[in-house]
C-alpha cells in the first residue's frame, strides 16, 4: 500500500506544481532574470541527470566505459558533429571500451 501512497502524493505534487505555474502573473515571467533562469534550468537538469547516470551505480561513484562514451560524445560536440554522429561516437567508444575491458 505504501507504493500507492507515494504514487498519489507524487501525482498531487505534480498537479499542484503545474497549478502554481499557471497562477504566476505574466509580469513576473517577463523579467530578464526569470527568462535567463528558465533558459538555463533544463540544461543544468539534463547535465545533472547525465552525470548521475554516467558516474554512479547504486550508491557509489564509478568510472567505467560510460565515462569514455560521454567523453567521446563531448568531443564530438566540441567538433560540431551532427547529433547522430555524437550518439554514434558515444555508442562505439562505450562498446569498444567494454569489449577491451572484458
N, C-alpha and C positions, 0 to 999 in steps of 0.2 A: 504494500500500500504506500510505502514511502516514495517509490518512484512516481506514482501518480500525483502525490502532493508536490513533488519537485516539478513535474511537467505542468501542473496547474499554476504554480507560482511563477514559473518561467513565462508561461503564456500571458498571465495577468501583467507581469512586469513589462513584457514587450508591448502589450496593448497600451499600458499607461505611459510608457516612454514615447510611443507614437502619438498619443493624445497630447502629451506635453509639447511635443514638437509642433503640432498643429495649432496649439494655443499661444505660441510665442508671437508677439506682434511683428509685423513685417518690417517695421523700422529698426528693430533690434537685429534682424538678419541682414540688413543692408550696411551695417558698419564694416569698415575695412578690416578690422581685426577678426571679426567673426568670419568674413569671407576668406581670409587667408587661412585661418584655422580649419575651416570646412574643406578647403582645397588640400591641405596637408594631412589631415587626420586619416583618410583612407590609406595614404602611402605609408604612414607610420604604423597603422594597424597591420597592413599586409607585410611590412618588414618584420614586425614583431612575431607574427604567425609563422613566417618563413624561417626565422631564426629558431623559434621554439621547435618546429617540426624537423629542422635540419640537425640541430645540435643536442637533442635530448632523447633519451629513451627511459621510460618510466620516470624516475626522479633523479637521474644522473646526467651529467654532461658527457657527450660522446662526440668524438671526432672520427668520422669514418668516410666511406665513399660518397655519402650525401654531401658532405662539405666540399669534396672535389668537384662534384657536379654543380654545386652552387657557384663555386669559383669560376668554372668554365662558362656558366651562364652569365656571370657578371662580366667576364672578359668579352664575351660575345656582345653584350650590351654596350660596353665601352667602345667596341669597334663598330657600333651602329648596325649590327646584323639584323635581318628581319626576325620577327617573333618566332617563326617556325625553326629558324636556324638556331636561335637561342635555346629553345626547348630541345632540339636535336642534339646540340652540343652537350647540354646537361645530361641527357639520357645516355649518350655514347660514353662520356667520361665516367659517369657513375657505374655503368655496366662494365667498362674496362677496368676500373679500379677494383670492383668486386670480383671480376674474373681473375685478375692478377693476385688478389689477396686470398683467394681460396674458395 
